Amino acid sequence: MATTTFSGPVVSQNGFQTGTSGSPLAVTTASNIDAAYATTSATTGDTRLVYDKLTFTSTGSGETARFFTVVSGANAGTGGTVNGAHISTEVNTGGTISGAANAIRATLGGTSTTPGGTLAVLQLDTNFGGSATVSADSAFIRVTDSGTAGRLTRLMNVATGTGLFTAGTTGSLAGGLKIRVGSTDYYLMCTAAISA
């Protein structure tokens, strides 16, 4: 494939498109189809490799980004994985964090005092066909320590005052985390200590 080099900003009034749904770009050798590589030595402010903003001004719906991975061949992911999105943050040799670092940060907010709707910072869906039988290893959330060292010892870190409720006179229970199943609130019970 020939390479085209641009010097300076490139502007399109109609967006950019690679292939079409009826005639997608055909790739026969593993490669990065769209790639951007950069470094930053900025000492203040936020640097972003990609910044996309979509503002809804009417009753429409959609996303700022939609990633859609489809498997149509047998045994995909052999020796690897297939993901809708894979987002990573690394702290390499010589690097340290004095603030916070997150592989994924999802924020829900705004200035509306009564936004309405069903709001969630994270929603997990399934969308299998009616005849699908998923494996026993399938779950809404899967947690793994993929590295060989530096394993995490906590499943969650819940900030003080975020959903933690003090227990009443229930013995050694420290409290509970409120969850909702259907239209009913329940509590995942928490204890302050466990026996080894």
C-alpha positions as protocol buffer text, in pm:
chain_id: "A"
residue {
  index: 1
  type: MET
  ca { x: 0 y: 0 z: 0 }
}
residue {
  index: 2
  type: ALA
  ca { x: 137 y: 343 z: -93 }
}
residue {
  index: 3
  type: THR
  ca { x: 204 y: 599 z: 181 }
}
residue {
  index: 4
  type: THR
  ca { x: 79 y: 957 z: 161 }
}
residue {
  index: 5
  type: THR
  ca { x: 251 y: 1214 z: 384 }
}
residue {
  index: 6
  type: PHE
  ca { x: 89 y: 1541 z: 491 }
}
residue {
  index: 7
  type: SER
  ca { x: 281 y: 1827 z: 647 }
}
residue {
  index: 8
  type: GLY
  ca { x: 71 y: 2042 z: 877 }
}
residue {
  index: 9
  type: PRO
  ca { x: -293 y: 2008 z: 988 }
}
residue {
  index: 10
  type: VAL
  ca { x: -536 y: 1823 z: 758 }
}
residue {
  index: 11
  type: VAL
  ca { x: -900 y: 1933 z: 764 }
}
residue {
  index: 12
  type: SER
  ca { x: -1203 y: 1758 z: 616 }
}
residue {
  index: 13
  type: GLN
  ca { x: -1548 y: 1915 z: 622 }
}
residue {
  index: 14
  type: ASN
  ca { x: -1708 y: 1572 z: 570 }
}
residue {
  index: 15
  type: GLY
  ca { x: -1505 y: 1348 z: 802 }
}
residue {
  index: 16
  type: PHE
  ca { x: -1281 y: 1057 z: 709 }
}
residue {
  index: 17
  type: GLN
  ca { x: -1381 y: 704 z: 614 }
}
residue {
  index: 18
  type: THR
  ca { x: -1187 y: 384 z: 557 }
}
residue {
  index: 19
  type: GLY
  ca { x: -1378 y: 137 z: 341 }
}
residue {
  index: 20
  type: THR
  ca { x: -1757 y: 98 z: 352 }
}
residue {
  index: 21
  type: SER
  ca { x: -1994 y: -154 z: 509 }
}
residue {
  index: 22
  type: GLY
  ca { x: -2043 y: -311 z: 167 }
}
residue {
  index: 23
  type: SER
  ca { x: -1678 y: -290 z: 67 }
}
residue {
  index: 24
  type: PRO
  ca { x: -1458 y: -290 z: 380 }
}
residue {
  index: 25
  type: LEU
  ca { x: -1084 y: -246 z: 367 }
}
residue {
  index: 26
  type: ALA
  ca { x: -945 y: -599 z: 332 }
}
residue {
  index: 27
  type: VAL
  ca { x: -643 y: -673 z: 553 }
}
residue {
  index: 28
  type: THR
  ca { x: -466 y: -1006 z: 508 }
}
residue {
  index: 29
  type: THR
  ca { x: -164 y: -948 z: 733 }
}
residue {
  index: 30
  type: ALA
  ca { x: -190 y: -847 z: 1099 }
}
residue {
  index: 31
  type: SER
  ca { x: -128 y: -473 z: 1128 }
}
residue {
  index: 32
  type: ASN
  ca { x: -258 y: -152 z: 1283 }
}
residue {
  index: 33
  type: ILE
  ca { x: -506 y: -6 z: 1034 }
}
residue {
  index: 34
  type: ASP
  ca { x: -524 y: 338 z: 1196 }
}
residue {
  index: 35
  type: ALA
  ca { x: -223 y: 428 z: 1408 }
}
residue {
  index: 36
  type: ALA
  ca { x: -82 y: 738 z: 1573 }
}
residue {
  index: 37
  type: TYR
  ca { x: 237 y: 749 z: 1781 }
}
residue {
  index: 38
  type: ALA
  ca { x: 351 y: 1048 z: 1983 }
}
residue {
  index: 39
  type: THR
  ca { x: 549 y: 1149 z: 2290 }
}
residue {
  index: 40
  type: THR
  ca { x: 500 y: 1447 z: 2517 }
}
residue {
  index: 41
  type: SER
  ca { x: 744 y: 1631 z: 2743 }
}
residue {
  index: 42
  type: ALA
  ca { x: 486 y: 1880 z: 2869 }
}
residue {
  index: 43
  type: THR
  ca { x: 525 y: 1954 z: 3240 }
}
residue {
  index: 44
  type: THR
  ca { x: 175 y: 2097 z: 3293 }
}
residue {
  index: 45
  type: GLY
  ca { x: -166 y: 2054 z: 3141 }
}
residue {
  index: 46
  type: ASP
  ca { x: -329 y: 1751 z: 2978 }
}
residue {
  index: 47
  type: THR
  ca { x: -202 y: 1599 z: 2655 }
}
residue {
  index: 48
  type: ARG
  ca { x: -441 y: 1375 z: 2460 }
}
residue {
  index: 49
  type: LEU
  ca { x: -357 y: 1170 z: 2153 }
}
residue {
  index: 50
  type: VAL
  ca { x: -725 y: 1166 z: 2054 }
}
residue {
  index: 51
  type: TYR
  ca { x: -990 y: 1416 z: 2161 }
}
residue {
  index: 52
  type: ASP
  ca { x: -1340 y: 1373 z: 2020 }
}
residue {
  index: 53
  type: LYS
  ca { x: -1644 y: 1565 z: 2146 }
}
residue {
  index: 54
  type: LEU
  ca { x: -2003 y: 1509 z: 2035 }
}
residue {
  index: 55
  type: THR
  ca { x: -2278 y: 1741 z: 2164 }
}
residue {
  index: 56
  type: PHE
  ca { x: -2643 y: 1632 z: 2140 }
}
residue {
  index: 57
  type: THR
  ca { x: -2865 y: 1935 z: 2079 }
}
residue {
  index: 58
  type: SER
  ca { x: -3192 y: 1752 z: 2010 }
}
residue {
  index: 59
  type: THR
  ca { x: -3364 y: 1419 z: 2085 }
}
residue {
  index: 60
  type: GLY
  ca { x: -3121 y: 1192 z: 1901 }
}
residue {
  index: 61
  type: SER
  ca { x: -2901 y: 926 z: 2059 }
}
residue {
  index: 62
  type: GLY
  ca { x: -2564 y: 767 z: 1991 }
}
residue {
  index: 63
  type: GLU
  ca { x: -2205 y: 765 z: 2114 }
}
residue {
  index: 64
  type: THR
  ca { x: -1890 y: 971 z: 2079 }
}
residue {
  index: 65
  type: ALA
  ca { x: -1710 y: 645 z: 2000 }
}
residue {
  index: 66
  type: ARG
  ca { x: -1856 y: 307 z: 1899 }
}
residue {
  index: 67
  type: PHE
  ca { x: -1624 y: 8 z: 1879 }
}
residue {
  index: 68
  type: PHE
  ca { x: -1778 y: -299 z: 1719 }
}
residue {
  index: 69
  type: THR
  ca { x: -1572 y: -617 z: 1680 }
}
residue {
  index: 70
  type: VAL
  ca { x: -1736 y: -906 z: 1492 }
}
residue {
  index: 71
  type: VAL
  ca { x: -1611 y: -1267 z: 1478 }
}
residue {
  index: 72
  type: SER
  ca { x: -1731 y: -1459 z: 1175 }
}
residue {
  index: 73
  type: GLY
  ca { x: -1458 y: -1723 z: 1149 }
}
residue {
  index: 74
  type: ALA
  ca { x: -1409 y: -2037 z: 1356 }
}
residue {
  index: 75
  type: ASN
  ca { x: -1158 y: -2042 z: 1645 }
}
residue {
  index: 76
  type: ALA
  ca { x: -1081 y: -1671 z: 1647 }
}
residue {
  index: 77
  type: GLY
  ca { x: -845 y: -1560 z: 1920 }
}
residue {
  index: 78
  type: THR
  ca { x: -645 y: -1884 z: 1915 }
}
residue {
  index: 79
  type: GLY
  ca { x: -329 y: -1807 z: 2109 }
}
residue {
  index: 80
  type: GLY
  ca { x: -457 y: -1456 z: 2185 }
}
residue {
  index: 81
  type: THR
  ca { x: -776 y: -1266 z: 2260 }
}
residue {
  index: 82
  type: VAL
  ca { x: -1047 y: -1084 z: 2068 }
}
residue {
  index: 83
  type: ASN
  ca { x: -1169 y: -762 z: 2230 }
}
residue {
  index: 84
  type: GLY
  ca { x: -1417 y: -489 z: 2150 }
}
residue {
  index: 85
  type: ALA
  ca { x: -1165 y: -252 z: 2306 }
}
residue {
  index: 86
  type: HIS
  ca { x: -841 y: -300 z: 2496 }
}
residue {
  index: 87
  type: ILE
  ca { x: -728 y: 1 z: 2698 }
}
residue {
  index: 88
  type: SER
  ca { x: -404 y: -3 z: 2895 }
}
residue {
  index: 89
  type: THR
  ca { x: -198 y: 232 z: 3110 }
}
residue {
  index: 90
  type: GLU
  ca { x: 160 y: 131 z: 3185 }
}
residue {
  index: 91
  type: VAL
  ca { x: 410 y: 268 z: 3434 }
}
residue {
  index: 92
  type: ASN
  ca { x: 746 y: 159 z: 3295 }
}
residue {
  index: 93
  type: THR
  ca { x: 1096 y: 158 z: 3443 }
}
residue {
  index: 94
  type: GLY
  ca { x: 1186 y: 509 z: 3557 }
}
residue {
  index: 95
  type: GLY
  ca { x: 824 y: 620 z: 3566 }
}
residue {
  index: 96
  type: THR
  ca { x: 633 y: 694 z: 3885 }
}
residue {
  index: 97
  type: ILE
  ca { x: 288 y: 830 z: 3964 }
}
residue {
  index: 98
  type: SER
  ca { x: 242 y: 1110 z: 4215 }
}
residue {
  index: 99
  type: GLY
  ca { x: -131 y: 1148 z: 4148 }
}
residue {
  index: 100
  type: ALA
  ca { x: -360 y: 878 z: 4009 }
}
residue {
  index: 101
  type: ALA
  ca { x: -334 y: 644 z: 3711 }
}
residue {
  index: 102
  type: ASN
  ca { x: -624 y: 447 z: 3567 }
}
residue {
  index: 103
  type: ALA
  ca { x: -650 y: 204 z: 3278 }
}
residue {
  index: 104
  type: ILE
  ca { x: -1011 y: 320 z: 3237 }
}
residue {
  index: 105
  type: ARG
  ca { x: -1171 y: 626 z: 3390 }
}
residue {
  index: 106
  type: ALA
  ca { x: -1543 y: 668 z: 3329 }
}
residue {
  index: 107
  type: THR
  ca { x: -1715 y: 982 z: 3456 }
}
residue {
  index: 108
  type: LEU
  ca { x: -2087 y: 1059 z: 3469 }
}
residue {
  index: 109
  type: GLY
  ca { x: -2187 y: 1413 z: 3551 }
}
residue {
  index: 110
  type: GLY
  ca { x: -2314 y: 1743 z: 3418 }
}
residue {
  index: 111
  type: THR
  ca { x: -2479 y: 2061 z: 3540 }
}
residue {
  index: 112
  type: SER
  ca { x: -2844 y: 1952 z: 3518 }
}
residue {
  index: 113
  type: THR
  ca { x: -3009 y: 1941 z: 3860 }
}
residue {
  index: 114
  type: THR
  ca { x: -3271 y: 1686 z: 3746 }
}
residue {
  index: 115
  type: PRO
  ca { x: -3120 y: 1486 z: 3460 }
}
residue {
  index: 116
  type: GLY
  ca { x: -3380 y: 1205 z: 3477 }
}
residue {
  index: 117
  type: GLY
  ca { x: -3340 y: 872 z: 3304 }
}
residue {
  index: 118
  type: THR
  ca { x: -3159 y: 565 z: 3431 }
}
residue {
  index: 119
  type: LEU
  ca { x: -2804 y: 682 z: 3497 }
}
residue {
  index: 120
  type: ALA
  ca { x: -2497 y: 463 z: 3550 }
}
residue {
  index: 121
  type: VAL
  ca { x: -2124 y: 523 z: 3530 }
}
residue {
  index: 122
  type: LEU
  ca { x: -2085 y: 172 z: 3389 }
}
residue {
  index: 123
  type: GLN
  ca { x: -2345 y: -45 z: 3218 }
}
residue {
  index: 124
  type: LEU
  ca { x: -2265 y: -402 z: 3117 }
}
residue {
  index: 125
  type: ASP
  ca { x: -2489 y: -568 z: 2858 }
}
residue {
  index: 126
  type: THR
  ca { x: -2515 y: -900 z: 2682 }
}
residue {
  index: 127
  type: ASN
  ca { x: -2667 y: -936 z: 2336 }
}
residue {
  index: 128
  type: PHE
  ca { x: -2666 y: -1306 z: 2244 }
}
residue {
  index: 129
  type: GLY
  ca { x: -2918 y: -1463 z: 2012 }
}
residue {
  index: 130
  type: GLY
  ca { x: -3199 y: -1675 z: 2155 }
}
residue {
  index: 131
  type: SER
  ca { x: -3026 y: -2004 z: 2073 }
}
residue {
  index: 132
  type: ALA
  ca { x: -2686 y: -1916 z: 2224 }
}
residue {
  index: 133
  type: THR
  ca { x: -2545 y: -2131 z: 2504 }
}
residue {
  index: 134
  type: VAL
  ca { x: -2260 y: -1954 z: 2678 }
}
residue {
  index: 135
  type: SER
  ca { x: -1981 y: -2139 z: 2857 }
}
residue {
  index: 136
  type: ALA
  ca { x: -1972 y: -2189 z: 3233 }
}
residue {
  index: 137
  type: ASP
  ca { x: -1668 y: -1957 z: 3243 }
}
residue {
  index: 138
  type: SER
  ca { x: -1875 y: -1665 z: 3111 }
}
residue {
  index: 139
  type: ALA
  ca { x: -1961 y: -1378 z: 3345 }
}
residue {
  index: 140
  type: PHE
  ca { x: -2045 y: -1007 z: 3343 }
}
residue {
  index: 141
  type: ILE
  ca { x: -1708 y: -929 z: 3503 }
}
residue {
  index: 142
  type: ARG
  ca { x: -1388 y: -1131 z: 3488 }
}
residue {
  index: 143
  type: VAL
  ca { x: -1090 y: -1030 z: 3701 }
}
residue {
  index: 144
  type: THR
  ca { x: -738 y: -1155 z: 3630 }
}
residue {
  index: 145
  type: ASP
  ca { x: -383 y: -1079 z: 3739 }
}
residue {
  index: 146
  type: SER
  ca { x: -203 y: -1118 z: 3407 }
}
residue {
  index: 147
  type: GLY
  ca { x: 139 y: -1003 z: 3525 }
}
residue {
  index: 148
  type: THR
  ca { x: 398 y: -1223 z: 3696 }
}
residue {
  index: 149
  type: ALA
  ca { x: 444 y: -991 z: 3996 }
}
residue {
  index: 150
  type: GLY
  ca { x: 287 y: -694 z: 4169 }
}
residue {
  index: 151
  type: ARG
  ca { x: -51 y: -856 z: 4206 }
}
residue {
  index: 152
  type: LEU
  ca { x: -346 y: -658 z: 4336 }
}
residue {
  index: 153
  type: THR
  ca { x: -482 y: -776 z: 4671 }
}
residue {
  index: 154
  type: ARG
  ca { x: -813 y: -585 z: 4664 }
}
residue {
  index: 155
  type: LEU
  ca { x: -1104 y: -643 z: 4429 }
}
residue {
  index: 156
  type: MET
  ca { x: -1236 y: -290 z: 4477 }
}
residue {
  index: 157
  type: ASN
  ca { x: -1136 y: 39 z: 4639 }
}
residue {
  index: 158
  type: VAL
  ca { x: -1455 y: 218 z: 4741 }
}
residue {
  index: 159
  type: ALA
  ca { x: -1405 y: 581 z: 4842 }
}
residue {
  index: 160
  type: THR
  ca { x: -1519 y: 682 z: 5190 }
}
residue {
  index: 161
  type: GLY
  ca { x: -1887 y: 762 z: 5194 }
}
residue {
  index: 162
  type: THR
  ca { x: -1955 y: 606 z: 4852 }
}
residue {
  index: 163
  type: GLY
  ca { x: -2231 y: 351 z: 4894 }
}
residue {
  index: 164
  type: LEU
  ca { x: -2100 y: 209 z: 5224 }
}
residue {
  index: 165
  type: PHE
  ca { x: -2362 y: 193 z: 5496 }
}
residue {
  index: 166
  type: THR
  ca { x: -2293 y: 128 z: 5864 }
}
residue {
  index: 167
  type: ALA
  ca { x: -2428 y: -194 z: 6006 }
}
residue {
  index: 168
  type: GLY
  ca { x: -2678 y: -193 z: 6291 }
}
residue {
  index: 169
  type: THR
  ca { x: -2655 y: -448 z: 6572 }
}
residue {
  index: 170
  type: THR
  ca { x: -2544 y: -737 z: 6350 }
}
residue {
  index: 171
  type: GLY
  ca { x: -2237 y: -858 z: 6537 }
}
residue {
  index: 172
  type: SER
  ca { x: -1904 y: -830 z: 6355 }
}
residue {
  index: 173
  type: LEU
  ca { x: -2044 y: -688 z: 6031 }
}
residue {
  index: 174
  type: ALA
  ca { x: -1890 y: -351 z: 5946 }
}
residue {
  index: 175
  type: GLY
  ca { x: -2169 y: -253 z: 5710 }
}
residue {
  index: 176
  type: GLY
  ca { x: -2280 y: -314 z: 5357 }
}
residue {
  index: 177
  type: LEU
  ca { x: -2261 y: -191 z: 4998 }
}
residue {
  index: 178
  type: LYS
  ca { x: -2601 y: -103 z: 4857 }
}
residue {
  index: 179
  type: ILE
  ca { x: -2699 y: -266 z: 4528 }
}
residue {
  index: 180
  type: ARG
  ca { x: -3028 y: -277 z: 4339 }
}
residue {
  index: 181
  type: VAL
  ca { x: -3176 y: -593 z: 4192 }
}
residue {
  index: 182
  type: GLY
  ca { x: -3483 y: -514 z: 3984 }
}
residue {
  index: 183
  type: SER
  ca { x: -3663 y: -248 z: 4187 }
}
residue {
  index: 184
  type: THR
  ca { x: -3544 y: -365 z: 4530 }
}
residue {
  index: 185
  type: ASP
  ca { x: -3239 y: -247 z: 4726 }
}
residue {
  index: 186
  type: TYR
  ca { x: -3013 y: -504 z: 4891 }
}
residue {
  index: 187
  type: TYR
  ca { x: -2680 y: -492 z: 5073 }
}
residue {
  index: 188
  type: LEU
  ca { x: -2360 y: -687 z: 5016 }
}
residue {
  index: 189
  type: MET
  ca { x: -2249 y: -742 z: 5374 }
}
residue {
  index: 190
  type: CYS
  ca { x: -1899 y: -631 z: 5476 }
}
residue {
  index: 191
  type: THR
  ca { x: -1696 y: -739 z: 5776 }
}
residue {
  index: 192
  type: ALA
  ca { x: -1402 y: -549 z: 5924 }
}
residue {
  index: 193
  type: ALA
  ca { x: -1180 y: -859 z: 5957 }
}
residue {
  index: 194
  type: ILE
  ca { x: -1161 y: -1224 z: 5857 }
}
residue {
  index: 195
  type: SER
  ca { x: -977 y: -1522 z: 6001 }
}
residue {
  index: 196
  type: ALA
  ca { x: -672 y: -1637 z: 5807 }
}
